[in-house]
Amino acid sequence: MAVDYREEPCRSALNRVKGMSFSWSLNPYMGCVHRCTFCYVRAFERRADRPADDRYGTSIRVKINVAEILRRELARPSWKREQVTIGAATDPYQPAEGRYRLTRACLEALAEAGNPFSIITRGPMIVRDIDVLAAAARRASVSVTFSIPTLDEEVWRMTEPSTAHPRQRLRAVSMLVEAGIKAGVGMAPILPGISDRPDQLREVVKAAREAGATGIWTNLLFLRPGTREHFLEHLAQDWPELLLHYRRLYRGRAYLGAEETTPIRRQVSVLAREFGVADRRSTRLEPEREPEQLTLAV
């Protein structure tokens, strides 16, 4: 499917976020060619009266001036160097980054400002920027989360049609950790009846440990309007025997309750302890001391 890249300037780079575990987000692109069937961003697209169906991901907005705007915002006296999450609404390392290098430019701006940040991605291209990530980690808190919900080949092909193979993501985790960068695995979303078997969960946790992941967490699928319609449409094509089960499971709600989520989270937690998933970086990037500290130490 052809993709239209629209080069458009932006007025702001940092976005205030509510109802999440972080307060600020940064997205150098809008839209994502990965077109995962379960992508929660489809819900936001529908709410903004933009296509949330198969057309999502065919038009990518490229914020050509995002790094310049970011530098201005980071330099404001009112900015308190709060953590910024990159990739909350689109993958910052989707293929367009190879051409435009906007994510790298934003990382350079954050590194220069000594501003903490985290990255969420499915893109192994991030290893290209190990030098910038390492430099940034010496000045502030830096972490990377690779989304790897499953290693099941069929499930991956059906639900993440345009993403890099999960094993490629694991290799990227290894390279980041070897460089001293904190890199973990997010098993999300787990799909009930599709990717939640004990052997499937075990395979991912074991592979994460072998890759040196500094941590691992999991969450189950949630279906807001926009995501719901698209996901169920694809479910009817790929796993029609589960369609009625999903309609019942998510009837009247977008999020599953503790009865469904707790057992999966507990399994992953037990597996993480069994395999010893922890921050085992042999190379630690020590933060740079402030100039006045260096003076006092002389």
HUGI-V342853 format. One record per residue. N is the residue number from 1. RES is the residue in three letters. SS is DSSP state (2 for helix, 1 for strand, 0 for the rest). D_CENTER is the distance of its C-alpha to the mean C-alpha in Angstrom with 2 decimals. Layout:
n=N res=RES ss=SS d_center=D_CENTER
n=N res=RES ss=SS d_center=D_CENTER
This chain:
n=1 res=MET ss=0 d_center=23.42
n=2 res=ALA ss=0 d_center=24.00
n=3 res=VAL ss=0 d_center=21.44
n=4 res=ASP ss=1 d_center=22.81
n=5 res=TYR ss=1 d_center=21.36
n=6 res=ARG ss=1 d_center=22.70
n=7 res=GLU ss=1 d_center=23.10
n=8 res=GLU ss=1 d_center=23.42
n=9 res=PRO ss=0 d_center=23.67
n=10 res=CYS ss=0 d_center=21.95
n=11 res=ARG ss=0 d_center=23.81
n=12 res=SER ss=0 d_center=21.11
n=13 res=ALA ss=0 d_center=17.86
n=14 res=LEU ss=1 d_center=16.82
n=15 res=ASN ss=1 d_center=16.34
n=16 res=ARG ss=1 d_center=17.64
n=17 res=VAL ss=0 d_center=15.59
n=18 res=LYS ss=0 d_center=17.56
n=19 res=GLY ss=0 d_center=17.07
n=20 res=MET ss=0 d_center=13.74
n=21 res=SER ss=0 d_center=13.44
n=22 res=PHE ss=0 d_center=13.15
n=23 res=SER ss=0 d_center=15.68
n=24 res=TRP ss=1 d_center=14.44
n=25 res=SER ss=1 d_center=11.69
n=26 res=LEU ss=1 d_center=11.93
n=27 res=ASN ss=0 d_center=11.27
n=28 res=PRO ss=0 d_center=13.56
n=29 res=TYR ss=1 d_center=13.61
n=30 res=MET ss=1 d_center=14.09
n=31 res=GLY ss=0 d_center=13.88
n=32 res=CYS ss=0 d_center=12.00
n=33 res=VAL ss=0 d_center=14.17
n=34 res=HIS ss=0 d_center=12.11
n=35 res=ARG ss=0 d_center=13.86
n=36 res=CYS ss=0 d_center=12.52
n=37 res=THR ss=0 d_center=15.37
n=38 res=PHE ss=0 d_center=13.57
n=39 res=CYS ss=0 d_center=11.16
n=40 res=TYR ss=0 d_center=11.76
n=41 res=VAL ss=2 d_center=11.92
n=42 res=ARG ss=2 d_center=15.19
n=43 res=ALA ss=2 d_center=16.72
n=44 res=PHE ss=2 d_center=16.32
n=45 res=GLU ss=2 d_center=17.72
n=46 res=ARG ss=2 d_center=20.62
n=47 res=ARG ss=2 d_center=21.34
n=48 res=ALA ss=0 d_center=21.61
n=49 res=ASP ss=0 d_center=23.94
n=50 res=ARG ss=0 d_center=21.87
n=51 res=PRO ss=0 d_center=21.58
n=52 res=ALA ss=0 d_center=19.21
n=53 res=ASP ss=0 d_center=20.89
n=54 res=ASP ss=0 d_center=20.91
n=55 res=ARG ss=0 d_center=21.41
n=56 res=TYR ss=0 d_center=17.85
n=57 res=GLY ss=0 d_center=16.29
n=58 res=THR ss=0 d_center=19.81
n=59 res=SER ss=1 d_center=19.95
n=60 res=ILE ss=1 d_center=17.54
n=61 res=ARG ss=1 d_center=18.42
n=62 res=VAL ss=1 d_center=18.40
n=63 res=LYS ss=1 d_center=18.94
n=64 res=ILE ss=0 d_center=21.39
n=65 res=ASN ss=0 d_center=22.43
n=66 res=VAL ss=2 d_center=19.18
n=67 res=ALA ss=2 d_center=19.71
n=68 res=GLU ss=2 d_center=23.32
n=69 res=ILE ss=2 d_center=22.60
n=70 res=LEU ss=2 d_center=20.04
n=71 res=ARG ss=2 d_center=22.80
n=72 res=ARG ss=2 d_center=25.23
n=73 res=GLU ss=2 d_center=23.15
n=74 res=LEU ss=2 d_center=22.49
n=75 res=ALA ss=0 d_center=26.26
n=76 res=ARG ss=0 d_center=27.39
n=77 res=PRO ss=0 d_center=29.57
n=78 res=SER ss=0 d_center=27.91
n=79 res=TRP ss=0 d_center=24.41
n=80 res=LYS ss=0 d_center=23.97
n=81 res=ARG ss=0 d_center=21.13
n=82 res=GLU ss=0 d_center=18.73
n=83 res=GLN ss=0 d_center=15.17
n=84 res=VAL ss=1 d_center=12.82
n=85 res=THR ss=1 d_center=9.09
n=86 res=ILE ss=1 d_center=7.86
n=87 res=GLY ss=0 d_center=5.57
n=88 res=ALA ss=0 d_center=6.36
n=89 res=ALA ss=0 d_center=8.67
n=90 res=THR ss=0 d_center=8.14
n=91 res=ASP ss=0 d_center=6.64
n=92 res=PRO ss=0 d_center=8.50
n=93 res=TYR ss=0 d_center=9.67
n=94 res=GLN ss=0 d_center=11.15
n=95 res=PRO ss=0 d_center=14.89
n=96 res=ALA ss=2 d_center=16.19
n=97 res=GLU ss=2 d_center=14.94
n=98 res=GLY ss=2 d_center=17.55
n=99 res=ARG ss=2 d_center=20.19
n=100 res=TYR ss=2 d_center=19.33
n=101 res=ARG ss=0 d_center=17.63
n=102 res=LEU ss=2 d_center=16.56
n=103 res=THR ss=2 d_center=13.37
n=104 res=ARG ss=2 d_center=15.77
n=105 res=ALA ss=2 d_center=18.33
n=106 res=CYS ss=2 d_center=16.21
n=107 res=LEU ss=2 d_center=15.38
n=108 res=GLU ss=2 d_center=19.13
n=109 res=ALA ss=2 d_center=19.99
n=110 res=LEU ss=2 d_center=17.95
n=111 res=ALA ss=2 d_center=19.51
n=112 res=GLU ss=2 d_center=22.91
n=113 res=ALA ss=2 d_center=22.66
n=114 res=GLY ss=0 d_center=21.61
n=115 res=ASN ss=0 d_center=18.87
n=116 res=PRO ss=0 d_center=16.21
n=117 res=PHE ss=1 d_center=12.52
n=118 res=SER ss=1 d_center=9.11
n=119 res=ILE ss=1 d_center=6.18
n=120 res=ILE ss=1 d_center=2.40
n=121 res=THR ss=1 d_center=3.66
n=122 res=ARG ss=0 d_center=6.38
n=123 res=GLY ss=0 d_center=8.96
n=124 res=PRO ss=2 d_center=11.70
n=125 res=MET ss=2 d_center=13.19
n=126 res=ILE ss=2 d_center=11.69
n=127 res=VAL ss=2 d_center=14.78
n=128 res=ARG ss=2 d_center=16.92
n=129 res=ASP ss=2 d_center=16.01
n=130 res=ILE ss=2 d_center=16.84
n=131 res=ASP ss=2 d_center=19.92
n=132 res=VAL ss=2 d_center=18.33
n=133 res=LEU ss=2 d_center=15.77
n=134 res=ALA ss=2 d_center=18.84
n=135 res=ALA ss=2 d_center=20.95
n=136 res=ALA ss=2 d_center=18.59
n=137 res=ALA ss=2 d_center=18.31
n=138 res=ARG ss=0 d_center=22.10
n=139 res=ARG ss=0 d_center=22.27
n=140 res=ALA ss=0 d_center=19.57
n=141 res=SER ss=0 d_center=16.86
n=142 res=VAL ss=1 d_center=13.82
n=143 res=SER ss=1 d_center=11.00
n=144 res=VAL ss=1 d_center=8.05
n=145 res=THR ss=1 d_center=5.87
n=146 res=PHE ss=1 d_center=5.94
n=147 res=SER ss=1 d_center=5.58
n=148 res=ILE ss=0 d_center=9.38
n=149 res=PRO ss=0 d_center=11.24
n=150 res=THR ss=0 d_center=14.46
n=151 res=LEU ss=0 d_center=16.68
n=152 res=ASP ss=0 d_center=19.22
n=153 res=GLU ss=2 d_center=20.11
n=154 res=GLU ss=2 d_center=21.39
n=155 res=VAL ss=2 d_center=18.58
n=156 res=TRP ss=2 d_center=16.02
n=157 res=ARG ss=2 d_center=18.41
n=158 res=MET ss=2 d_center=19.13
n=159 res=THR ss=2 d_center=15.78
n=160 res=GLU ss=0 d_center=13.43
n=161 res=PRO ss=0 d_center=16.31
n=162 res=SER ss=0 d_center=15.05
n=163 res=THR ss=0 d_center=12.31
n=164 res=ALA ss=0 d_center=13.30
n=165 res=HIS ss=0 d_center=15.01
n=166 res=PRO ss=2 d_center=13.26
n=167 res=ARG ss=2 d_center=15.98
n=168 res=GLN ss=2 d_center=15.06
n=169 res=ARG ss=2 d_center=11.60
n=170 res=LEU ss=2 d_center=13.74
n=171 res=ARG ss=2 d_center=16.09
n=172 res=ALA ss=2 d_center=13.60
n=173 res=VAL ss=2 d_center=12.86
n=174 res=SER ss=2 d_center=16.66
n=175 res=MET ss=2 d_center=17.26
n=176 res=LEU ss=2 d_center=15.10
n=177 res=VAL ss=2 d_center=16.76
n=178 res=GLU ss=2 d_center=20.09
n=179 res=ALA ss=0 d_center=19.75
n=180 res=GLY ss=0 d_center=19.44
n=181 res=ILE ss=0 d_center=15.82
n=182 res=LYS ss=1 d_center=14.08
n=183 res=ALA ss=1 d_center=11.39
n=184 res=GLY ss=1 d_center=10.56
n=185 res=VAL ss=1 d_center=9.40
n=186 res=GLY ss=1 d_center=7.95
n=187 res=MET ss=1 d_center=10.45
n=188 res=ALA ss=1 d_center=9.44
n=189 res=PRO ss=1 d_center=11.23
n=190 res=ILE ss=1 d_center=14.53
n=191 res=LEU ss=0 d_center=17.14
n=192 res=PRO ss=0 d_center=20.59
n=193 res=GLY ss=0 d_center=23.24
n=194 res=ILE ss=0 d_center=21.01
n=195 res=SER ss=0 d_center=18.60
n=196 res=ASP ss=0 d_center=19.96
n=197 res=ARG ss=0 d_center=23.02
n=198 res=PRO ss=2 d_center=23.67
n=199 res=ASP ss=2 d_center=23.89
n=200 res=GLN ss=2 d_center=20.51
n=201 res=LEU ss=2 d_center=18.85
n=202 res=ARG ss=2 d_center=21.07
n=203 res=GLU ss=2 d_center=20.19
n=204 res=VAL ss=2 d_center=16.47
n=205 res=VAL ss=2 d_center=17.36
n=206 res=LYS ss=2 d_center=20.17
n=207 res=ALA ss=2 d_center=18.21
n=208 res=ALA ss=2 d_center=15.63
n=209 res=ARG ss=2 d_center=18.75
n=210 res=GLU ss=2 d_center=20.36
n=211 res=ALA ss=2 d_center=17.51
n=212 res=GLY ss=0 d_center=17.97
n=213 res=ALA ss=0 d_center=14.69
n=214 res=THR ss=0 d_center=15.38
n=215 res=GLY ss=0 d_center=14.20
n=216 res=ILE ss=1 d_center=12.90
n=217 res=TRP ss=1 d_center=12.34
n=218 res=THR ss=1 d_center=12.48
n=219 res=ASN ss=1 d_center=12.85
n=220 res=LEU ss=1 d_center=14.86
n=221 res=LEU ss=0 d_center=14.71
n=222 res=PHE ss=0 d_center=15.75
n=223 res=LEU ss=0 d_center=17.73
n=224 res=ARG ss=0 d_center=18.55
n=225 res=PRO ss=0 d_center=21.06
n=226 res=GLY ss=0 d_center=19.69
n=227 res=THR ss=2 d_center=17.15
n=228 res=ARG ss=2 d_center=20.07
n=229 res=GLU ss=2 d_center=22.48
n=230 res=HIS ss=2 d_center=20.32
n=231 res=PHE ss=2 d_center=19.10
n=232 res=LEU ss=2 d_center=22.67
n=233 res=GLU ss=2 d_center=24.13
n=234 res=HIS ss=2 d_center=22.27
n=235 res=LEU ss=2 d_center=23.02
n=236 res=ALA ss=2 d_center=26.66
n=237 res=GLN ss=2 d_center=26.61
n=238 res=ASP ss=2 d_center=24.86
n=239 res=TRP ss=0 d_center=25.79
n=240 res=PRO ss=2 d_center=28.62
n=241 res=GLU ss=2 d_center=30.03
n=242 res=LEU ss=2 d_center=27.09
n=243 res=LEU ss=2 d_center=27.24
n=244 res=LEU ss=2 d_center=29.85
n=245 res=HIS ss=2 d_center=28.06
n=246 res=TYR ss=2 d_center=24.88
n=247 res=ARG ss=2 d_center=27.11
n=248 res=ARG ss=2 d_center=28.82
n=249 res=LEU ss=2 d_center=25.81
n=250 res=TYR ss=0 d_center=24.08
n=251 res=ARG ss=0 d_center=27.40
n=252 res=GLY ss=0 d_center=27.47
n=253 res=ARG ss=0 d_center=24.02
n=254 res=ALA ss=0 d_center=20.32
n=255 res=TYR ss=0 d_center=19.27
n=256 res=LEU ss=0 d_center=20.93
n=257 res=GLY ss=0 d_center=23.07
n=258 res=ALA ss=2 d_center=23.54
n=259 res=GLU ss=2 d_center=25.87
n=260 res=GLU ss=2 d_center=23.14
n=261 res=THR ss=2 d_center=20.11
n=262 res=THR ss=2 d_center=22.05
n=263 res=PRO ss=2 d_center=23.41
n=264 res=ILE ss=2 d_center=20.09
n=265 res=ARG ss=2 d_center=18.61
n=266 res=ARG ss=2 d_center=21.96
n=267 res=GLN ss=2 d_center=21.99
n=268 res=VAL ss=2 d_center=18.72
n=269 res=SER ss=2 d_center=20.05
n=270 res=VAL ss=2 d_center=23.36
n=271 res=LEU ss=2 d_center=21.98
n=272 res=ALA ss=2 d_center=19.98
n=273 res=ARG ss=2 d_center=23.34
n=274 res=GLU ss=2 d_center=25.26
n=275 res=PHE ss=2 d_center=23.37
n=276 res=GLY ss=0 d_center=23.01
n=277 res=VAL ss=0 d_center=19.28
n=278 res=ALA ss=0 d_center=19.40
n=279 res=ASP ss=0 d_center=19.03
n=280 res=ARG ss=0 d_center=21.66
n=281 res=ARG ss=0 d_center=21.09
n=282 res=SER ss=0 d_center=24.52
n=283 res=THR ss=0 d_center=23.83
n=284 res=ARG ss=0 d_center=22.93
n=285 res=LEU ss=0 d_center=22.35
n=286 res=GLU ss=0 d_center=24.89
n=287 res=PRO ss=0 d_center=24.38
n=288 res=GLU ss=0 d_center=27.02
n=289 res=ARG ss=0 d_center=29.80
n=290 res=GLU ss=0 d_center=30.81
n=291 res=PRO ss=2 d_center=33.97
n=292 res=GLU ss=2 d_center=36.18
n=293 res=GLN ss=2 d_center=35.18
n=294 res=LEU ss=2 d_center=36.10
n=295 res=THR ss=2 d_center=39.42
n=296 res=LEU ss=2 d_center=40.20
n=297 res=ALA ss=2 d_center=39.52
n=298 res=VAL ss=0 d_center=42.05
